[in-house]
Amino acid sequence: MIVCFTFTLVQIVHKHGSQNVFIYFPGNRAVGAAVIQSSTFAGWFAEKAIDSNRGFQQLNTTCTSTLNESNPWWRLDLLDVYRVSEVVITSRNDSYAEQINGAEIRIGNSLENNGSNNPICAVISTIPAGESYNFTCNGMVGHYVIIHIPGDWKILSLCEVEVYGYLAENLAVVGAAIQSSTSEDWIAEKAIDRGLQQLYAGCSSTLSETNPWWRLDLHHIYRVNRVVVTNRNDCCAERINGAEIRIGNSLENNGSNNPICAVIPAIPAGESYSYSCGGMEGRYVNLIIPGDMKTLTLCEVKVYGEGKPIDRCDSALVSNP
């Protein structure tokens, strides 16, 4: 018989006779993620909603708050694409608990309108002061979790946001990458290493050339729903501009003749943009920048598809008995 134990780390800190209890919630994907909010009141920073302290006692040191404004929002970057099963929100424990009323929990991959155009998991009617409510999201897929209150003269205050779920299947992780040329040690494989913006250790780059390309071999034919591309976070973010994402089964012209999923006009430095491919079938995912004197640099490429690999025989290679 195998017995498994789950441990919760508890640290008790005494300060001026009071007691703060900091609890690490196992499986909470918000811990270690990146946060931002639309504005900040005094020292009520966005990061205080993911400090593993539900803030029951020391409100001014453990909760967030925006200013009084139109459509205030708080956004969590999970640093990867997750299937979110549940979001837990803790309200502040004083007479201002109503500042959570009407908040929408949105999950998705878009930063349009500060992420507030993503699909809704739940709408928070109210949470009593100091309590934690669970909201089921049924595996919604997203890179971002946004808490947003629509309307004028609103304040958004959060004492803790916990996110539970599991990584969506990134097909690129088990693929094989190659590119048209390589600048120093910026090899093709660095675009599928799940790197987190360590530029000189975690990005790929071609030389300056005509029609540079990067290609991912998924080893099987998949129905590709989405490709997420992360740009470099330094001087040369414009090197992604004009890149075409192509998906298909042909290696003609190094795969650059396959159908287009999307054209990337630009991606801001260090950001990740998601491109919907609508279930396009293909073994190869190509990124190519057409033109002369171009350099293609990628810090991460993630590919998501539904279901198992598509088993298919190539009729050109099969002889009928």
Contacts in CASP RR format, 6 or more apart in sequence:
PFRMAT RR
TARGET T0000
AUTHOR 0000-0000-0000
METHOD contacts of the structure
MODEL  1
MIVCFTFTLVQIVHKHGSQNVFIYFPGNRAVGAAVIQSSTFAGWFAEKAI
DSNRGFQQLNTTCTSTLNESNPWWRLDLLDVYRVSEVVITSRNDSYAEQI
NGAEIRIGNSLENNGSNNPICAVISTIPAGESYNFTCNGMVGHYVIIHIP
GDWKILSLCEVEVYGYLAENLAVVGAAIQSSTSEDWIAEKAIDRGLQQLY
AGCSSTLSETNPWWRLDLHHIYRVNRVVVTNRNDCCAERINGAEIRIGNS
LENNGSNNPICAVIPAIPAGESYSYSCGGMEGRYVNLIIPGDMKTLTLCE
VKVYGEGKPIDRCDSALVSNP
6 26 0 8 1.000
7 26 0 8 1.000
8 23 0 8 1.000
8 24 0 8 1.000
8 25 0 8 1.000
8 26 0 8 1.000
9 23 0 8 1.000
9 24 0 8 1.000
10 21 0 8 1.000
10 22 0 8 1.000
10 23 0 8 1.000
10 24 0 8 1.000
11 21 0 8 1.000
11 22 0 8 1.000
12 19 0 8 1.000
12 20 0 8 1.000
12 21 0 8 1.000
12 22 0 8 1.000
13 19 0 8 1.000
13 20 0 8 1.000
13 22 0 8 1.000
18 57 0 8 1.000
18 58 0 8 1.000
19 57 0 8 1.000
20 53 0 8 1.000
20 57 0 8 1.000
20 58 0 8 1.000
20 61 0 8 1.000
20 62 0 8 1.000
21 53 0 8 1.000
21 56 0 8 1.000
21 57 0 8 1.000
22 51 0 8 1.000
22 52 0 8 1.000
22 53 0 8 1.000
23 52 0 8 1.000
23 53 0 8 1.000
23 54 0 8 1.000
24 31 0 8 1.000
24 52 0 8 1.000
25 31 0 8 1.000
25 52 0 8 1.000
25 162 0 8 1.000
27 164 0 8 1.000
27 165 0 8 1.000
28 52 0 8 1.000
28 162 0 8 1.000
28 163 0 8 1.000
28 164 0 8 1.000
29 78 0 8 1.000
29 82 0 8 1.000
29 84 0 8 1.000
29 163 0 8 1.000
29 164 0 8 1.000
29 165 0 8 1.000
30 49 0 8 1.000
30 50 0 8 1.000
30 76 0 8 1.000
30 78 0 8 1.000
30 145 0 8 1.000
30 161 0 8 1.000
30 162 0 8 1.000
30 163 0 8 1.000
31 50 0 8 1.000
31 52 0 8 1.000
32 50 0 8 1.000
32 79 0 8 1.000
33 50 0 8 1.000
33 76 0 8 1.000
33 77 0 8 1.000
33 78 0 8 1.000
33 79 0 8 1.000
33 163 0 8 1.000
34 76 0 8 1.000
34 77 0 8 1.000
34 79 0 8 1.000
35 46 0 8 1.000
35 47 0 8 1.000
35 49 0 8 1.000
35 50 0 8 1.000
35 74 0 8 1.000
35 75 0 8 1.000
35 76 0 8 1.000
35 77 0 8 1.000
36 46 0 8 1.000
36 74 0 8 1.000
36 75 0 8 1.000
36 77 0 8 1.000
37 46 0 8 1.000
37 64 0 8 1.000
37 66 0 8 1.000
37 72 0 8 1.000
37 73 0 8 1.000
37 74 0 8 1.000
37 75 0 8 1.000
37 156 0 8 1.000
38 66 0 8 1.000
38 69 0 8 1.000
38 71 0 8 1.000
38 72 0 8 1.000
38 73 0 8 1.000
38 74 0 8 1.000
38 114 0 8 1.000
38 156 0 8 1.000
39 66 0 8 1.000
39 67 0 8 1.000
39 69 0 8 1.000
39 72 0 8 1.000
40 46 0 8 1.000
40 64 0 8 1.000
40 65 0 8 1.000
40 66 0 8 1.000
40 67 0 8 1.000
41 65 0 8 1.000
41 66 0 8 1.000
41 67 0 8 1.000
41 155 0 8 1.000
42 65 0 8 1.000
43 60 0 8 1.000
44 60 0 8 1.000
44 63 0 8 1.000
44 64 0 8 1.000
44 65 0 8 1.000
44 157 0 8 1.000
45 64 0 8 1.000
46 64 0 8 1.000
46 74 0 8 1.000
47 64 0 8 1.000
48 61 0 8 1.000
48 62 0 8 1.000
48 63 0 8 1.000
48 64 0 8 1.000
48 159 0 8 1.000
49 63 0 8 1.000
49 64 0 8 1.000
49 74 0 8 1.000
49 158 0 8 1.000
49 159 0 8 1.000
49 160 0 8 1.000
49 161 0 8 1.000
50 76 0 8 1.000
50 160 0 8 1.000
50 161 0 8 1.000
51 62 0 8 1.000
51 160 0 8 1.000
52 160 0 8 1.000
53 62 0 8 1.000
53 160 0 8 1.000
54 62 0 8 1.000
54 90 0 8 1.000
54 130 0 8 1.000
54 132 0 8 1.000
54 159 0 8 1.000
54 160 0 8 1.000
55 62 0 8 1.000
55 63 0 8 1.000
55 90 0 8 1.000
55 92 0 8 1.000
55 93 0 8 1.000
55 130 0 8 1.000
55 159 0 8 1.000
55 160 0 8 1.000
56 93 0 8 1.000
56 130 0 8 1.000
56 159 0 8 1.000
57 93 0 8 1.000
59 92 0 8 1.000
59 93 0 8 1.000
59 94 0 8 1.000
59 159 0 8 1.000
62 159 0 8 1.000
62 160 0 8 1.000
63 92 0 8 1.000
63 157 0 8 1.000
63 158 0 8 1.000
63 159 0 8 1.000
64 74 0 8 1.000
64 156 0 8 1.000
64 157 0 8 1.000
64 158 0 8 1.000
64 159 0 8 1.000
65 99 0 8 1.000
65 155 0 8 1.000
65 156 0 8 1.000
65 157 0 8 1.000
66 72 0 8 1.000
66 73 0 8 1.000
66 74 0 8 1.000
66 155 0 8 1.000
66 156 0 8 1.000
66 157 0 8 1.000
67 155 0 8 1.000
68 153 0 8 1.000
68 154 0 8 1.000
68 155 0 8 1.000
69 153 0 8 1.000
69 154 0 8 1.000
69 155 0 8 1.000
70 151 0 8 1.000
70 152 0 8 1.000
70 153 0 8 1.000
70 154 0 8 1.000
71 116 0 8 1.000
71 148 0 8 1.000
71 149 0 8 1.000
71 150 0 8 1.000
71 151 0 8 1.000
71 154 0 8 1.000
72 148 0 8 1.000
72 149 0 8 1.000
72 154 0 8 1.000
72 155 0 8 1.000
72 156 0 8 1.000
73 114 0 8 1.000
73 115 0 8 1.000
73 116 0 8 1.000
73 146 0 8 1.000
73 147 0 8 1.000
73 148 0 8 1.000
73 149 0 8 1.000
73 156 0 8 1.000
74 146 0 8 1.000
74 147 0 8 1.000
74 148 0 8 1.000
74 156 0 8 1.000
74 158 0 8 1.000
74 161 0 8 1.000
75 114 0 8 1.000
75 115 0 8 1.000
75 144 0 8 1.000
75 145 0 8 1.000
75 146 0 8 1.000
75 147 0 8 1.000
76 144 0 8 1.000
76 145 0 8 1.000
76 146 0 8 1.000
76 161 0 8 1.000
76 163 0 8 1.000
77 143 0 8 1.000
77 144 0 8 1.000
78 142 0 8 1.000
78 143 0 8 1.000
78 144 0 8 1.000
78 145 0 8 1.000
78 163 0 8 1.000
79 143 0 8 1.000
79 196 0 8 1.000
80 143 0 8 1.000
80 167 0 8 1.000
80 170 0 8 1.000
80 194 0 8 1.000
80 302 0 8 1.000
81 109 0 8 1.000
81 141 0 8 1.000
81 142 0 8 1.000
81 143 0 8 1.000
81 167 0 8 1.000
81 168 0 8 1.000
81 170 0 8 1.000
81 228 0 8 1.000
81 302 0 8 1.000
81 304 0 8 1.000
82 141 0 8 1.000
82 142 0 8 1.000
82 143 0 8 1.000
82 163 0 8 1.000
82 165 0 8 1.000
82 166 0 8 1.000
82 167 0 8 1.000
82 168 0 8 1.000
83 139 0 8 1.000
83 140 0 8 1.000
83 141 0 8 1.000
83 142 0 8 1.000
83 165 0 8 1.000
83 166 0 8 1.000
83 167 0 8 1.000
83 168 0 8 1.000
84 107 0 8 1.000
84 121 0 8 1.000
84 137 0 8 1.000
84 139 0 8 1.000
84 140 0 8 1.000
84 141 0 8 1.000
84 142 0 8 1.000
84 145 0 8 1.000
84 163 0 8 1.000
84 164 0 8 1.000
84 165 0 8 1.000
85 136 0 8 1.000
85 137 0 8 1.000
85 138 0 8 1.000
85 139 0 8 1.000
85 164 0 8 1.000
85 165 0 8 1.000
85 166 0 8 1.000
86 134 0 8 1.000
86 135 0 8 1.000
86 136 0 8 1.000
86 137 0 8 1.000
86 163 0 8 1.000
86 164 0 8 1.000
86 165 0 8 1.000
87 105 0 8 1.000
87 107 0 8 1.000
87 121 0 8 1.000
87 122 0 8 1.000
87 134 0 8 1.000
87 135 0 8 1.000
87 137 0 8 1.000
87 145 0 8 1.000
87 161 0 8 1.000
87 162 0 8 1.000
87 163 0 8 1.000
87 164 0 8 1.000
88 132 0 8 1.000
88 133 0 8 1.000
88 134 0 8 1.000
88 135 0 8 1.000
88 160 0 8 1.000
88 161 0 8 1.000
88 162 0 8 1.000
88 163 0 8 1.000
88 164 0 8 1.000
89 100 0 8 1.000
89 103 0 8 1.000
89 105 0 8 1.000
89 124 0 8 1.000
89 127 0 8 1.000
89 132 0 8 1.000
89 133 0 8 1.000
89 135 0 8 1.000
89 147 0 8 1.000
89 158 0 8 1.000
89 160 0 8 1.000
89 161 0 8 1.000
90 127 0 8 1.000
90 130 0 8 1.000
90 131 0 8 1.000
90 132 0 8 1.000
90 158 0 8 1.000
90 159 0 8 1.000
90 160 0 8 1.000
90 161 0 8 1.000
91 97 0 8 1.000
91 100 0 8 1.000
91 127 0 8 1.000
91 128 0 8 1.000
91 129 0 8 1.000
91 130 0 8 1.000
91 131 0 8 1.000
91 132 0 8 1.000
91 133 0 8 1.000
91 158 0 8 1.000
91 159 0 8 1.000
92 99 0 8 1.000
92 100 0 8 1.000
92 129 0 8 1.000
92 130 0 8 1.000
92 157 0 8 1.000
92 158 0 8 1.000
92 159 0 8 1.000
93 129 0 8 1.000
93 130 0 8 1.000
93 159 0 8 1.000
94 129 0 8 1.000
95 129 0 8 1.000
96 155 0 8 1.000
96 157 0 8 1.000
97 126 0 8 1.000
97 127 0 8 1.000
97 128 0 8 1.000
97 129 0 8 1.000
97 130 0 8 1.000
98 126 0 8 1.000
99 154 0 8 1.000
99 155 0 8 1.000
99 156 0 8 1.000
99 157 0 8 1.000
100 124 0 8 1.000
100 126 0 8 1.000
100 127 0 8 1.000
100 156 0 8 1.000
100 157 0 8 1.000
100 158 0 8 1.000
101 124 0 8 1.000
101 125 0 8 1.000
101 126 0 8 1.000
101 149 0 8 1.000
102 123 0 8 1.000
102 124 0 8 1.000
102 125 0 8 1.000
102 126 0 8 1.000
102 149 0 8 1.000
102 150 0 8 1.000
103 123 0 8 1.000
103 124 0 8 1.000
103 147 0 8 1.000
103 148 0 8 1.000
103 149 0 8 1.000
103 156 0 8 1.000
104 116 0 8 1.000
104 120 0 8 1.000
104 122 0 8 1.000
104 123 0 8 1.000
104 124 0 8 1.000
104 146 0 8 1.000
104 147 0 8 1.000
104 148 0 8 1.000
104 149 0 8 1.000
104 150 0 8 1.000
105 120 0 8 1.000
105 121 0 8 1.000
105 122 0 8 1.000
105 123 0 8 1.000
105 124 0 8 1.000
105 135 0 8 1.000
105 137 0 8 1.000
105 145 0 8 1.000
105 146 0 8 1.000
105 147 0 8 1.000
106 115 0 8 1.000
106 116 0 8 1.000
106 117 0 8 1.000
106 118 0 8 1.000
106 119 0 8 1.000
106 120 0 8 1.000
106 121 0 8 1.000
106 145 0 8 1.000
106 146 0 8 1.000
106 147 0 8 1.000
106 148 0 8 1.000
107 118 0 8 1.000
107 119 0 8 1.000
107 121 0 8 1.000
107 137 0 8 1.000
107 140 0 8 1.000
107 141 0 8 1.000
107 142 0 8 1.000
107 144 0 8 1.000
107 145 0 8 1.000
107 146 0 8 1.000
108 115 0 8 1.000
108 118 0 8 1.000
108 119 0 8 1.000
108 140 0 8 1.000
108 141 0 8 1.000
108 142 0 8 1.000
108 143 0 8 1.000
108 144 0 8 1.000
109 118 0 8 1.000
109 141 0 8 1.000
109 142 0 8 1.000
109 143 0 8 1.000
109 144 0 8 1.000
109 226 0 8 1.000
109 228 0 8 1.000
109 272 0 8 1.000
109 274 0 8 1.000
110 117 0 8 1.000
110 118 0 8 1.000
110 144 0 8 1.000
110 274 0 8 1.000
111 144 0 8 1.000
111 271 0 8 1.000
111 273 0 8 1.000
114 146 0 8 1.000
115 144 0 8 1.000
115 146 0 8 1.000
115 148 0 8 1.000
116 146 0 8 1.000
116 148 0 8 1.000
116 150 0 8 1.000
118 142 0 8 1.000
118 144 0 8 1.000
118 146 0 8 1.000
119 140 0 8 1.000
121 135 0 8 1.000
121 136 0 8 1.000
121 137 0 8 1.000
121 140 0 8 1.000
122 135 0 8 1.000
122 136 0 8 1.000
122 137 0 8 1.000
124 133 0 8 1.000
124 135 0 8 1.000
127 133 0 8 1.000
130 159 0 8 1.000
132 160 0 8 1.000
139 165 0 8 1.000
141 168 0 8 1.000
141 304 0 8 1.000
142 168 0 8 1.000
143 228 0 8 1.000
143 272 0 8 1.000
143 274 0 8 1.000
145 161 0 8 1.000
145 163 0 8 1.000
147 156 0 8 1.000
147 158 0 8 1.000
147 161 0 8 1.000
148 156 0 8 1.000
149 156 0 8 1.000
168 304 0 8 1.000
169 304 0 8 1.000
169 305 0 8 1.000
170 194 0 8 1.000
170 302 0 8 1.000
170 303 0 8 1.000
170 304 0 8 1.000
171 218 0 8 1.000
171 222 0 8 1.000
171 224 0 8 1.000
171 303 0 8 1.000
171 304 0 8 1.000
171 305 0 8 1.000
172 192 0 8 1.000
172 216 0 8 1.000
172 218 0 8 1.000
172 285 0 8 1.000
172 301 0 8 1.000
172 302 0 8 1.000
172 303 0 8 1.000
173 192 0 8 1.000
173 194 0 8 1.000
174 219 0 8 1.000
175 192 0 8 1.000
175 216 0 8 1.000
175 217 0 8 1.000
175 218 0 8 1.000
175 219 0 8 1.000
176 216 0 8 1.000
176 217 0 8 1.000
176 219 0 8 1.000
177 188 0 8 1.000
177 189 0 8 1.000
177 191 0 8 1.000
177 192 0 8 1.000
177 204 0 8 1.000
177 214 0 8 1.000
177 215 0 8 1.000
177 216 0 8 1.000
177 217 0 8 1.000
178 188 0 8 1.000
178 214 0 8 1.000
178 215 0 8 1.000
178 217 0 8 1.000
179 187 0 8 1.000
179 188 0 8 1.000
179 204 0 8 1.000
179 206 0 8 1.000
179 212 0 8 1.000
179 213 0 8 1.000
179 214 0 8 1.000
179 215 0 8 1.000
179 296 0 8 1.000
180 206 0 8 1.000
180 209 0 8 1.000
180 211 0 8 1.000
180 212 0 8 1.000
180 213 0 8 1.000
180 214 0 8 1.000
180 254 0 8 1.000
180 296 0 8 1.000
181 206 0 8 1.000
181 207 0 8 1.000
181 209 0 8 1.000
181 212 0 8 1.000
182 188 0 8 1.000
182 204 0 8 1.000
182 205 0 8 1.000
182 206 0 8 1.000
182 207 0 8 1.000
183 205 0 8 1.000
183 206 0 8 1.000
183 207 0 8 1.000
183 295 0 8 1.000
184 205 0 8 1.000
186 203 0 8 1.000
186 204 0 8 1.000
186 205 0 8 1.000
186 297 0 8 1.000
187 204 0 8 1.000
188 204 0 8 1.000
188 214 0 8 1.000
188 215 0 8 1.000
189 204 0 8 1.000
190 201 0 8 1.000
190 202 0 8 1.000
190 203 0 8 1.000
190 204 0 8 1.000
190 299 0 8 1.000
191 203 0 8 1.000
191 204 0 8 1.000
191 214 0 8 1.000
191 298 0 8 1.000
191 299 0 8 1.000
191 300 0 8 1.000
191 301 0 8 1.000
192 216 0 8 1.000
192 300 0 8 1.000
192 301 0 8 1.000
193 202 0 8 1.000
193 300 0 8 1.000
194 300 0 8 1.000
195 202 0 8 1.000
195 299 0 8 1.000
195 300 0 8 1.000
197 230 0 8 1.000
197 233 0 8 1.000
197 270 0 8 1.000
197 299 0 8 1.000
199 232 0 8 1.000
199 233 0 8 1.000
199 234 0 8 1.000
199 299 0 8 1.000
202 299 0 8 1.000
203 232 0 8 1.000
203 297 0 8 1.000
203 298 0 8 1.000
203 299 0 8 1.000
204 214 0 8 1.000
204 297 0 8 1.000
204 298 0 8 1.000
204 299 0 8 1.000
205 239 0 8 1.000
205 295 0 8 1.000
205 296 0 8 1.000
205 297 0 8 1.000
205 298 0 8 1.000
206 212 0 8 1.000
206 213 0 8 1.000
206 214 0 8 1.000
206 295 0 8 1.000
206 296 0 8 1.000
206 297 0 8 1.000
207 295 0 8 1.000
208 293 0 8 1.000
208 294 0 8 1.000
208 295 0 8 1.000
209 293 0 8 1.000
209 294 0 8 1.000
209 295 0 8 1.000
210 291 0 8 1.000
210 292 0 8 1.000
210 293 0 8 1.000
210 294 0 8 1.000
211 256 0 8 1.000
211 288 0 8 1.000
211 289 0 8 1.000
211 290 0 8 1.000
211 291 0 8 1.000
211 294 0 8 1.000
212 288 0 8 1.000
212 289 0 8 1.000
212 294 0 8 1.000
212 295 0 8 1.000
212 296 0 8 1.000
213 254 0 8 1.000
213 255 0 8 1.000
213 256 0 8 1.000
213 286 0 8 1.000
213 287 0 8 1.000
213 288 0 8 1.000
213 289 0 8 1.000
213 296 0 8 1.000
214 286 0 8 1.000
214 287 0 8 1.000
214 288 0 8 1.000
214 296 0 8 1.000
214 298 0 8 1.000
214 301 0 8 1.000
215 254 0 8 1.000
215 255 0 8 1.000
215 284 0 8 1.000
215 285 0 8 1.000
215 286 0 8 1.000
215 287 0 8 1.000
216 284 0 8 1.000
216 285 0 8 1.000
216 286 0 8 1.000
216 301 0 8 1.000
216 303 0 8 1.000
217 283 0 8 1.000
217 284 0 8 1.000
218 282 0 8 1.000
218 283 0 8 1.000
218 284 0 8 1.000
218 285 0 8 1.000
218 303 0 8 1.000
218 309 0 8 1.000
219 283 0 8 1.000
219 309 0 8 1.000
220 283 0 8 1.000
220 309 0 8 1.000
220 310 0 8 1.000
221 249 0 8 1.000
221 281 0 8 1.000
221 282 0 8 1.000
221 283 0 8 1.000
221 309 0 8 1.000
221 310 0 8 1.000
221 312 0 8 1.000
222 281 0 8 1.000
222 282 0 8 1.000
222 283 0 8 1.000
222 303 0 8 1.000
222 305 0 8 1.000
222 309 0 8 1.000
222 310 0 8 1.000
223 279 0 8 1.000
223 280 0 8 1.000
223 281 0 8 1.000
223 305 0 8 1.000
223 306 0 8 1.000
223 307 0 8 1.000
223 310 0 8 1.000
224 247 0 8 1.000
224 261 0 8 1.000
224 277 0 8 1.000
224 278 0 8 1.000
224 279 0 8 1.000
224 280 0 8 1.000
224 281 0 8 1.000
224 282 0 8 1.000
224 285 0 8 1.000
224 303 0 8 1.000
224 304 0 8 1.000
224 305 0 8 1.000
225 276 0 8 1.000
225 277 0 8 1.000
225 278 0 8 1.000
225 279 0 8 1.000
225 304 0 8 1.000
225 305 0 8 1.000
225 306 0 8 1.000
226 274 0 8 1.000
226 275 0 8 1.000
226 276 0 8 1.000
226 277 0 8 1.000
226 278 0 8 1.000
226 303 0 8 1.000
226 304 0 8 1.000
226 305 0 8 1.000
227 245 0 8 1.000
227 247 0 8 1.000
227 261 0 8 1.000
227 262 0 8 1.000
227 274 0 8 1.000
227 275 0 8 1.000
227 277 0 8 1.000
227 285 0 8 1.000
227 301 0 8 1.000
227 302 0 8 1.000
227 303 0 8 1.000
227 304 0 8 1.000
228 272 0 8 1.000
228 273 0 8 1.000
228 274 0 8 1.000
228 275 0 8 1.000
228 300 0 8 1.000
228 301 0 8 1.000
228 302 0 8 1.000
228 303 0 8 1.000
228 304 0 8 1.000
229 240 0 8 1.000
229 243 0 8 1.000
229 245 0 8 1.000
229 264 0 8 1.000
229 267 0 8 1.000
229 272 0 8 1.000
229 273 0 8 1.000
229 275 0 8 1.000
229 287 0 8 1.000
229 298 0 8 1.000
229 300 0 8 1.000
229 301 0 8 1.000
230 267 0 8 1.000
230 270 0 8 1.000
230 271 0 8 1.000
230 272 0 8 1.000
230 298 0 8 1.000
230 299 0 8 1.000
230 300 0 8 1.000
230 301 0 8 1.000
231 237 0 8 1.000
231 240 0 8 1.000
231 267 0 8 1.000
231 268 0 8 1.000
231 269 0 8 1.000
231 270 0 8 1.000
231 271 0 8 1.000
231 272 0 8 1.000
231 273 0 8 1.000
231 297 0 8 1.000
231 298 0 8 1.000
231 299 0 8 1.000
232 239 0 8 1.000
232 240 0 8 1.000
232 269 0 8 1.000
232 270 0 8 1.000
232 297 0 8 1.000
232 298 0 8 1.000
232 299 0 8 1.000
233 269 0 8 1.000
233 270 0 8 1.000
233 299 0 8 1.000
234 269 0 8 1.000
236 295 0 8 1.000
236 297 0 8 1.000
237 266 0 8 1.000
237 267 0 8 1.000
237 268 0 8 1.000
237 269 0 8 1.000
237 270 0 8 1.000
238 266 0 8 1.000
239 289 0 8 1.000
239 294 0 8 1.000
239 295 0 8 1.000
239 296 0 8 1.000
239 297 0 8 1.000
240 264 0 8 1.000
240 266 0 8 1.000
240 267 0 8 1.000
240 296 0 8 1.000
240 297 0 8 1.000
240 298 0 8 1.000
241 264 0 8 1.000
241 265 0 8 1.000
241 266 0 8 1.000
241 289 0 8 1.000
242 263 0 8 1.000
242 264 0 8 1.000
242 265 0 8 1.000
242 266 0 8 1.000
242 289 0 8 1.000
242 290 0 8 1.000
243 263 0 8 1.000
243 264 0 8 1.000
243 287 0 8 1.000
243 288 0 8 1.000
243 289 0 8 1.000
243 296 0 8 1.000
244 256 0 8 1.000
244 260 0 8 1.000
244 262 0 8 1.000
244 263 0 8 1.000
244 264 0 8 1.000
244 286 0 8 1.000
244 287 0 8 1.000
244 288 0 8 1.000
244 289 0 8 1.000
244 290 0 8 1.000
245 260 0 8 1.000
245 261 0 8 1.000
245 262 0 8 1.000
245 263 0 8 1.000
245 264 0 8 1.000
245 275 0 8 1.000
245 277 0 8 1.000
245 285 0 8 1.000
245 286 0 8 1.000
245 287 0 8 1.000
246 255 0 8 1.000
246 256 0 8 1.000
246 257 0 8 1.000
246 258 0 8 1.000
246 259 0 8 1.000
246 260 0 8 1.000
246 261 0 8 1.000
246 284 0 8 1.000
246 285 0 8 1.000
246 286 0 8 1.000
246 287 0 8 1.000
246 288 0 8 1.000
247 258 0 8 1.000
247 259 0 8 1.000
247 261 0 8 1.000
247 277 0 8 1.000
247 280 0 8 1.000
247 281 0 8 1.000
247 282 0 8 1.000
247 284 0 8 1.000
247 285 0 8 1.000
247 286 0 8 1.000
248 255 0 8 1.000
248 258 0 8 1.000
248 259 0 8 1.000
248 280 0 8 1.000
248 281 0 8 1.000
248 282 0 8 1.000
248 283 0 8 1.000
248 284 0 8 1.000
249 258 0 8 1.000
249 281 0 8 1.000
249 282 0 8 1.000
249 283 0 8 1.000
249 284 0 8 1.000
250 257 0 8 1.000
250 258 0 8 1.000
250 284 0 8 1.000
251 284 0 8 1.000
254 286 0 8 1.000
255 284 0 8 1.000
255 286 0 8 1.000
256 286 0 8 1.000
256 288 0 8 1.000
258 282 0 8 1.000
258 284 0 8 1.000
258 286 0 8 1.000
259 280 0 8 1.000
261 275 0 8 1.000
261 276 0 8 1.000
261 277 0 8 1.000
261 278 0 8 1.000
261 280 0 8 1.000
262 275 0 8 1.000
262 276 0 8 1.000
262 277 0 8 1.000
264 273 0 8 1.000
264 275 0 8 1.000
267 273 0 8 1.000
270 299 0 8 1.000
272 300 0 8 1.000
279 305 0 8 1.000
279 306 0 8 1.000
281 310 0 8 1.000
285 301 0 8 1.000
285 303 0 8 1.000
287 296 0 8 1.000
287 298 0 8 1.000
287 301 0 8 1.000
288 296 0 8 1.000
289 295 0 8 1.000
289 296 0 8 1.000
END
